Amino acid sequence: SSATLLYSTAAKNDDFTGPTAVRSMRPLTDGGALPPYFQMVSFYRFVPIENPATTRDAVFANTGAIDGLRGTCYVASEGINAQFAIPVASVEGDDVERSIKELEEALKSALPFDPFAINAMNVGNLVEGTMPTFNRLVVRTRNAILRSGLEEMSLVDGSTNVSSSAEGIKNFDWDDAGKELTPEEWDADLRQADSASNDRKGILLDCRNSYESSVGTFKGAVPLDTDTFSESWDILREKTNELDKTDPVYIFCTGGIRCVKVGAFLKQELGFENVRRLEHGIIGYERWSEISGEKRKEDDTREASLWEGENFLFDKRRFAVSDSGSQ
C-alpha cells in the first residue's frame, strides 16, 4: 500500500556471523517518513530453545520484512523476550488490529513454538509517530532473556546455581511461578485487601528497581528498592521473613517477565504457597483501567485506578502517565 511504502527499511546489517551475532536494521531510509502512529506491544515466553542463533535469524528475517517495524528482541536457551513499536498508518477502521496481527503471524511462523500459547501479546499505548520509541529493529542472542543473578547465587540448600544445565544444581521451573491474575482480578483483590486493612495479611511487592518505583507504584506497595534486578533475592528474603508461608504475596513489575522469576523464587526457594502476580504487569493494568474506566457508570465513586504516579518504560519514551491514575 502507499502507506507502507513510506516506511521502507534500510539495508540489513548481515555482516556478522556466528551464534552471538546481532541482527539489526534501521527502519527508515534517509528519505523516509515517520508513520502517523506507533502501536507499542511486547511479549515474552519462557520455553526451551535448542538453537537460539537459528531462532534469532528466523525472527529477524520475518519481523524485518514488516516495513518500519522497530524494537528489541532477545533470544536465549530459556525463551524469548521482545518489545516492538509497530507502524500504524491510521487509527480509523481496523488498521491497528491488522498491524498487530501481521506481527503475530510473522513471529508464529518464525518460531518452533507458539509464542502466545500462555500469554497473549501485551498491547500497550498507541503513540504519535514523532514520539521517541526505538531507533531500529534489533534481534540478538543472550545467555538469558532476563538476567537475574540466580545463576551465581548460593541457595538455602547450600548449592550454587551456577548453570541451568549443571548436574545436581537446583533448576527453577519458570512455569511454577504463582497464580497469574488478570488486571480485573488484581484490582478486585487489592481493593478487598484494602477495605479489610485491620485484618490484612500478606504483602504487595513492587519488584522493579528504585528508579522505577520512585516515580509511580500501586497504593500500599512495598518497593524492593534495588539498583539492579540481580539484587532482588536477598531483599525478598528480608521483606518476607515475618510472613506465614500461606500468606498471600502479590508481586508486580512493568510487563510481567520479572515476576516469573520472582514468583518461582518465592515458591520454590522460599516456600510461599500463595504467590499472585499481575498478568501483563503495569502496562496491562493501565490498559485495562483505561478501558474499564470508560465503561464505568458515572455514579461509581471508586477510584478509577489503584496506580499512583507514572510508569517507567524501557524505550526512548522513558515514562508513560496513566490517565486513570493520580499524577
C-alpha positions as CSV (number, residue, x, y, z in Angstrom):
1,S,0.0,0.0,0.0
2,S,1.1,3.6,-0.3
3,A,1.2,3.9,3.4
4,T,3.6,1.0,3.7
5,L,5.9,2.5,1.1
6,L,6.6,5.4,3.4
7,Y,8.3,3.3,5.9
8,S,10.8,1.4,3.7
9,T,13.7,-0.1,5.6
10,A,17.4,0.4,5.1
11,A,19.7,-2.5,4.2
12,K,20.0,-5.2,6.9
13,N,23.3,-5.4,8.7
14,D,24.2,-9.0,8.0
15,D,27.9,-8.7,8.1
16,F,28.2,-10.5,11.4
17,T,28.0,-14.3,11.7
18,G,28.1,-16.8,14.5
19,P,25.9,-17.6,17.5
20,T,26.4,-14.2,19.2
21,A,25.8,-12.1,16.1
22,V,23.3,-9.2,16.4
23,R,20.9,-8.7,13.6
24,S,19.8,-5.1,13.2
25,M,18.4,-2.7,10.7
26,R,17.4,1.0,10.7
27,P,13.6,1.2,10.0
28,L,13.8,4.3,7.8
29,T,15.9,5.4,4.7
30,D,17.3,8.9,4.6
31,G,14.3,10.0,2.6
32,G,11.7,8.0,4.5
33,A,8.9,9.5,6.6
34,L,7.7,8.6,10.1
35,P,4.4,6.8,10.3
36,P,1.5,8.7,11.9
37,Y,1.4,6.3,14.8
38,F,3.3,3.5,16.6
39,Q,1.5,0.8,18.5
40,M,3.6,-0.4,21.4
41,V,3.5,-4.1,22.0
42,S,5.6,-6.7,24.0
43,F,5.6,-10.4,24.7
44,Y,7.8,-13.0,26.4
45,R,7.7,-16.7,26.8
46,F,9.9,-19.0,28.9
47,V,10.4,-22.1,26.8
48,P,13.5,-24.2,25.9
49,I,15.1,-23.1,22.6
50,E,17.6,-25.6,21.3
51,N,19.3,-23.3,18.9
52,P,18.9,-19.6,19.8
53,A,21.1,-18.4,16.9
54,T,18.9,-20.1,14.3
55,T,15.8,-18.8,16.1
56,R,17.2,-15.3,16.2
57,D,17.9,-15.3,12.4
58,A,14.4,-16.6,11.7
59,V,12.8,-13.9,13.9
60,F,14.9,-11.2,12.3
61,A,14.0,-12.4,8.7
62,N,10.3,-12.4,9.4
63,T,10.0,-9.2,11.5
64,G,12.4,-7.3,9.3
65,A,10.1,-7.9,6.4
66,I,7.5,-5.6,8.2
67,D,8.2,-2.2,6.9
68,G,9.1,0.3,9.5
69,L,9.0,-2.1,12.5
70,R,11.4,-1.2,15.3
71,G,12.1,-2.7,18.7
72,T,14.4,-5.1,20.6
73,C,14.1,-8.9,20.8
74,Y,16.2,-11.2,22.9
75,V,16.5,-14.9,22.3
76,A,18.1,-17.4,24.7
77,S,18.0,-21.0,25.6
78,E,15.4,-20.2,28.2
79,G,13.0,-18.4,25.8
80,I,12.2,-15.1,24.1
81,N,11.5,-11.6,25.2
82,A,10.6,-8.7,22.9
83,Q,9.3,-5.1,22.7
84,F,8.2,-3.6,19.4
85,A,6.9,-0.4,18.0
86,I,4.6,-1.2,15.1
87,P,4.0,1.5,12.5
88,V,0.3,2.2,12.0
89,A,-1.0,4.3,9.1
90,S,-4.3,5.3,10.7
91,V,-6.4,4.8,13.9
92,E,-9.5,4.5,11.7
93,G,-11.0,1.1,10.9
94,D,-9.0,-2.0,11.8
95,D,-5.5,-0.7,10.9
96,V,-4.2,-1.2,14.5
97,E,-5.6,-4.7,14.8
98,R,-4.4,-5.6,11.4
99,S,-0.8,-4.4,12.1
100,I,-0.7,-6.4,15.4
101,K,-2.0,-9.5,13.6
102,E,0.8,-9.1,10.9
103,L,3.5,-9.1,13.6
104,E,1.9,-12.0,15.5
105,E,1.8,-14.1,12.3
106,A,5.4,-13.2,11.5
107,L,6.5,-14.4,14.9
108,K,4.5,-17.6,14.8
109,S,5.9,-18.6,11.5
110,A,9.5,-17.9,12.7
111,L,9.4,-19.8,16.0
112,P,9.3,-23.5,16.6
113,F,6.6,-23.0,19.2
114,D,3.5,-20.8,19.7
115,P,4.8,-17.6,21.4
116,F,1.3,-16.8,22.6
117,A,0.2,-20.2,23.9
118,I,0.4,-19.0,27.5
119,N,0.2,-15.2,27.3
120,A,-1.3,-13.1,24.5
121,M,0.6,-10.2,23.1
122,N,0.8,-7.4,25.6
123,V,-0.7,-4.4,23.8
124,G,0.5,-1.1,25.2
125,N,0.0,2.6,24.2
126,L,-0.7,3.9,20.8
127,V,1.7,6.9,20.4
128,E,2.3,9.6,17.9
129,G,4.8,8.8,15.2
130,T,7.1,11.6,16.4
131,M,7.2,10.1,19.9
132,P,10.6,8.6,20.6
133,T,10.4,4.8,20.8
134,F,13.3,2.7,19.4
135,N,16.0,3.7,16.9
136,R,16.0,0.4,15.0
137,L,15.0,-3.2,14.9
138,V,17.4,-5.4,16.9
139,V,17.2,-9.1,17.4
140,R,20.1,-10.7,19.4
141,T,21.0,-13.8,21.4
142,R,21.8,-13.6,25.1
143,N,22.7,-16.1,27.8
144,A,19.3,-15.3,29.3
145,I,16.2,-13.3,28.2
146,L,16.2,-11.8,31.7
147,R,19.5,-11.6,33.6
148,S,18.7,-12.3,37.2
149,G,21.8,-13.3,39.1
150,L,20.2,-16.6,40.1
151,E,22.8,-18.4,38.2
152,E,25.6,-17.4,40.6
153,M,23.9,-17.1,44.0
154,S,24.0,-19.6,46.8
155,L,20.7,-21.2,47.7
156,V,19.2,-22.2,51.0
157,D,20.1,-25.8,50.5
158,G,23.8,-24.9,50.1
159,S,24.1,-25.5,46.4
160,T,25.2,-22.8,44.0
161,N,23.0,-22.3,40.9
162,V,26.0,-21.7,38.6
163,S,24.4,-23.3,35.5
164,S,20.9,-24.1,34.4
165,S,22.2,-27.4,32.9
166,A,24.8,-28.5,35.5
167,E,24.1,-31.8,37.0
168,G,23.0,-31.7,40.7
169,I,22.3,-27.9,40.6
170,K,18.8,-26.7,41.6
171,N,16.9,-25.6,38.5
172,F,13.9,-23.3,38.7
173,D,10.7,-24.2,36.9
174,W,9.5,-20.9,35.3
175,D,6.1,-22.5,34.8
176,D,5.7,-22.7,38.6
177,A,5.7,-19.0,39.5
178,G,2.4,-18.4,41.2
179,K,-1.1,-17.7,40.1
180,E,-1.4,-15.1,37.4
181,L,-4.3,-12.7,38.0
182,T,-6.0,-10.7,35.2
183,P,-5.9,-6.9,35.8
184,E,-9.6,-7.1,36.8
185,E,-8.9,-9.9,39.4
186,W,-5.8,-8.0,40.6
187,D,-7.8,-4.8,41.1
188,A,-10.6,-6.6,43.0
189,D,-8.1,-8.4,45.2
190,L,-6.3,-5.2,46.2
191,R,-9.5,-3.3,46.9
192,Q,-10.8,-6.1,49.1
193,A,-7.5,-6.3,51.0
194,D,-7.5,-2.5,51.4
195,S,-11.1,-2.5,52.8
196,A,-10.1,-5.1,55.3
197,S,-6.9,-3.4,56.4
198,N,-7.3,-4.2,60.1
199,D,-7.1,-7.9,59.3
200,R,-4.8,-7.6,56.3
201,K,-2.4,-10.4,55.7
202,G,0.4,-10.8,53.2
203,I,2.3,-8.2,51.3
204,L,2.2,-6.3,48.0
205,L,5.7,-6.2,46.4
206,D,6.9,-3.8,43.7
207,C,9.6,-5.9,42.0
208,R,11.1,-3.2,40.0
209,N,14.2,-1.1,40.7
210,S,14.2,2.0,42.8
211,Y,14.4,4.4,39.8
212,E,11.2,2.9,38.6
213,S,9.2,2.6,41.8
214,S,10.2,6.1,42.9
215,V,8.1,7.7,40.1
216,G,5.0,5.5,40.5
217,T,3.6,2.4,42.1
218,F,0.4,0.8,43.4
219,K,-1.2,2.1,46.5
220,G,0.3,0.3,49.5
221,A,3.1,-1.4,47.6
222,V,6.4,-2.2,49.3
223,P,9.3,-1.5,46.9
224,L,12.4,-3.7,46.8
225,D,14.5,-0.6,46.2
226,T,17.1,-2.4,44.2
227,D,19.5,-0.8,41.8
228,T,19.5,-3.9,39.6
229,F,17.3,-6.9,39.3
230,S,20.0,-9.3,40.4
231,E,19.9,-7.7,43.9
232,S,16.3,-8.9,44.5
233,W,16.9,-12.2,46.1
234,D,18.3,-11.4,49.5
235,I,15.9,-8.4,49.7
236,L,13.0,-10.8,49.0
237,R,14.1,-13.0,51.9
238,E,14.2,-9.9,54.2
239,K,10.9,-8.4,53.1
240,T,9.0,-11.7,53.6
241,N,10.8,-13.3,56.6
242,E,8.0,-12.5,59.0
243,L,5.2,-13.8,56.8
244,D,3.5,-17.1,57.2
245,K,4.1,-19.4,54.2
246,T,0.4,-19.4,53.5
247,D,0.0,-15.6,53.4
248,P,-0.7,-14.1,50.0
249,V,2.3,-12.5,48.3
250,Y,1.3,-10.1,45.5
251,I,4.0,-9.2,43.0
252,F,4.1,-6.9,40.0
253,C,6.6,-5.4,37.6
254,T,6.4,-3.4,34.3
255,G,5.3,-6.1,31.8
256,G,5.3,-9.3,33.9
257,I,8.5,-11.0,32.9
258,R,10.4,-10.2,36.1
259,C,7.6,-11.6,38.2
260,V,8.0,-15.0,36.6
261,K,11.5,-15.4,38.1
262,V,10.5,-13.6,41.4
263,G,7.4,-15.9,41.7
264,A,9.4,-19.0,41.0
265,F,11.9,-17.9,43.7
266,L,9.2,-17.2,46.2
267,K,7.5,-20.5,45.7
268,Q,10.4,-22.9,45.0
269,E,13.1,-21.4,47.2
270,L,11.3,-19.6,50.0
271,G,8.3,-21.9,50.1
272,F,5.4,-19.5,49.8
273,E,2.2,-21.2,48.7
274,N,0.1,-18.3,47.7
275,V,2.0,-16.2,45.2
276,R,-0.1,-14.0,42.9
277,R,1.3,-12.0,40.1
278,L,-0.2,-9.4,37.7
279,E,-0.8,-10.6,34.2
280,H,1.0,-8.3,31.7
281,G,2.3,-6.2,34.6
282,I,1.6,-2.5,35.0
283,I,1.2,-2.0,31.2
284,G,-1.7,-4.5,31.2
285,Y,-3.3,-2.9,34.2
286,E,-3.1,0.6,32.8
287,R,-4.7,-0.5,29.6
288,W,-7.5,-2.4,31.4
289,S,-8.0,0.5,33.8
290,E,-8.4,2.9,30.8
291,I,-10.9,0.6,29.1
292,S,-12.9,-0.2,32.2
293,G,-12.9,3.5,33.3
294,E,-14.6,4.4,30.0
295,K,-17.3,1.8,30.7
296,R,-17.8,2.6,34.4
297,K,-21.0,4.2,35.4
298,E,-20.9,7.8,36.4
299,D,-22.4,7.1,39.8
300,D,-19.5,4.7,40.7
301,T,-17.4,6.8,43.2
302,R,-14.5,4.4,43.4
303,E,-11.0,5.5,42.4
304,A,-10.6,4.6,38.7
305,S,-7.2,3.1,39.3
306,L,-5.1,2.0,42.2
307,W,-2.0,3.1,40.4
308,E,-0.3,6.3,41.7
309,G,2.2,8.2,39.5
310,E,4.0,7.3,36.3
311,N,5.2,4.1,34.7
312,F,8.9,3.9,33.8
313,L,9.4,2.5,30.4
314,F,12.5,0.9,28.8
315,D,12.2,2.5,25.4
316,K,13.1,6.1,24.5
317,R,9.8,7.5,25.9
318,R,11.0,6.8,29.4
319,F,7.7,7.5,31.1
320,A,4.0,6.7,30.5
321,V,1.4,8.6,32.6
322,S,-1.8,6.8,33.4
323,D,-4.8,8.9,32.6
324,S,-6.8,7.0,35.2
325,G,-4.3,7.2,38.0
326,S,-3.1,10.1,40.1
327,Q,-0.2,12.1,38.6
